Amino acid sequence: MRIALSAGHHNSNGGNPEEITIVGPLTCAVADALAAAGHDVRLITPRAGARQLTNFFGGLQAVAREVVRYAAGGWTADLYLEMHADASPNRGLFFVYPETGADVDTLARDRFGPALVRGLSA
């Protein structure tokens, strides 16, 4: 799969400082694991290829537009995934899938999301 990946709160919209600290390294680790499993992964935040905890210079909508820009350049993502960490204690791990309209990706909802949660939990 081609996976566009970004770290939540690593953009100009900011966010909870604890989440920012957790999500950057988590996103890099997930990118490495996905690539090791044979997926073609592009990091948006932290910046693609940099593997450093830099912010994207733009808001959340601008981050999502990067995925559209990739597609315009010939690399179309099968999945856009943004990592988040709930910095409150005892919250666990979860996958949020926005189901809107008729474009429901059941593979992501029913298989990829739960598998990602199980893998990260393990």
C-alpha positions as CSV (number, residue, x, y, z in Angstrom):
1,M,0.0,0.0,0.0
2,R,1.0,3.6,-0.5
3,I,0.5,5.3,2.9
4,A,0.8,9.1,3.5
5,L,1.5,9.5,7.2
6,S,1.6,12.6,9.5
7,A,2.1,13.3,13.1
8,G,-0.9,14.9,14.8
9,H,-0.3,18.4,16.2
10,H,3.0,18.8,14.3
11,N,1.5,21.7,12.3
12,S,0.7,25.4,12.9
13,N,-2.6,24.5,14.7
14,G,-0.5,23.3,17.6
15,G,-2.0,21.2,20.4
16,N,-1.3,19.5,23.7
17,P,2.5,19.7,24.4
18,E,2.5,16.2,25.9
19,E,0.9,14.8,22.7
20,I,3.4,16.6,20.5
21,T,6.2,15.0,22.5
22,I,4.7,11.5,22.2
23,V,3.4,11.6,18.6
24,G,6.6,12.6,16.7
25,P,8.7,9.6,17.7
26,L,5.6,7.3,17.5
27,T,4.9,8.4,13.9
28,C,8.6,7.8,12.9
29,A,8.4,4.3,14.5
30,V,5.1,3.5,12.7
31,A,6.6,4.8,9.4
32,D,9.6,2.5,9.8
33,A,7.5,-0.5,10.7
34,L,5.2,0.0,7.7
35,A,8.2,0.4,5.4
36,A,9.7,-2.7,6.8
37,A,6.5,-4.5,6.1
38,G,6.8,-3.5,2.4
39,H,4.6,-0.5,2.3
40,D,5.5,2.7,0.4
41,V,5.3,5.4,3.1
42,R,5.6,9.2,2.8
43,L,6.0,11.2,5.9
44,I,4.4,14.6,5.9
45,T,5.2,15.5,9.5
46,P,7.9,15.1,10.6
47,R,9.0,16.3,7.2
48,A,9.4,13.6,4.6
49,G,12.7,11.8,4.9
50,A,14.0,14.0,7.7
51,R,13.1,11.7,10.6
52,Q,13.3,14.8,12.9
53,L,10.7,16.4,15.0
54,T,10.0,19.4,12.8
55,N,6.6,21.0,12.4
56,F,4.7,21.4,9.1
57,F,4.4,25.1,8.3
58,G,0.7,25.3,7.8
59,G,-2.5,24.2,9.4
60,L,-4.2,20.8,9.4
61,Q,-5.9,21.5,6.1
62,A,-2.5,22.3,4.5
63,V,-1.2,19.0,5.8
64,A,-4.0,17.1,4.1
65,R,-3.4,19.1,0.9
66,E,0.1,17.6,0.8
67,V,-1.6,14.2,0.1
68,V,-3.5,15.8,-2.8
69,R,-0.2,17.4,-4.1
70,Y,1.5,14.0,-4.0
71,A,-1.4,12.6,-6.1
72,A,-1.0,15.4,-8.6
73,G,2.7,14.4,-8.9
74,G,1.8,10.8,-9.6
75,W,2.0,9.2,-6.2
76,T,-1.6,8.5,-5.0
77,A,-2.0,7.3,-1.5
78,D,-4.1,4.3,-0.7
79,L,-4.4,5.6,2.9
80,Y,-3.8,8.9,4.6
81,L,-3.0,8.2,8.3
82,E,-2.5,10.8,11.0
83,M,-1.1,9.6,14.3
84,H,-2.4,11.1,17.6
85,A,-1.7,10.2,21.2
86,D,-4.2,10.9,23.9
87,A,-1.9,12.2,26.6
88,S,-4.2,11.4,29.5
89,P,-3.3,8.4,31.5
90,N,-5.1,5.1,31.1
91,R,-6.7,5.9,27.7
92,G,-5.3,3.1,25.7
93,L,-5.0,3.0,21.9
94,F,-7.8,3.5,19.4
95,F,-8.4,4.1,15.7
96,V,-10.7,6.9,14.5
97,Y,-12.2,6.4,11.1
98,P,-14.4,9.2,9.7
99,E,-17.3,7.7,7.9
100,T,-19.0,10.4,5.8
101,G,-21.1,10.1,2.7
102,A,-21.1,7.1,0.5
103,D,-17.2,6.8,0.2
104,V,-16.7,4.3,3.1
105,D,-13.4,2.4,2.9
106,T,-14.4,-0.8,4.7
107,L,-10.9,-2.3,4.3
108,A,-9.5,0.6,6.3
109,R,-12.3,0.6,8.8
110,D,-12.7,-3.1,9.3
111,R,-9.2,-4.5,8.7
112,F,-6.4,-2.0,8.6
113,G,-7.5,0.1,11.6
114,P,-8.0,-2.8,14.0
115,A,-4.8,-4.5,12.8
116,L,-2.8,-1.3,13.4
117,V,-4.2,-1.0,17.0
118,R,-3.4,-4.6,17.7
119,G,0.1,-4.3,16.3
120,L,0.9,-1.1,18.2
121,S,-0.5,-2.5,21.4
122,A,1.7,-5.6,21.0
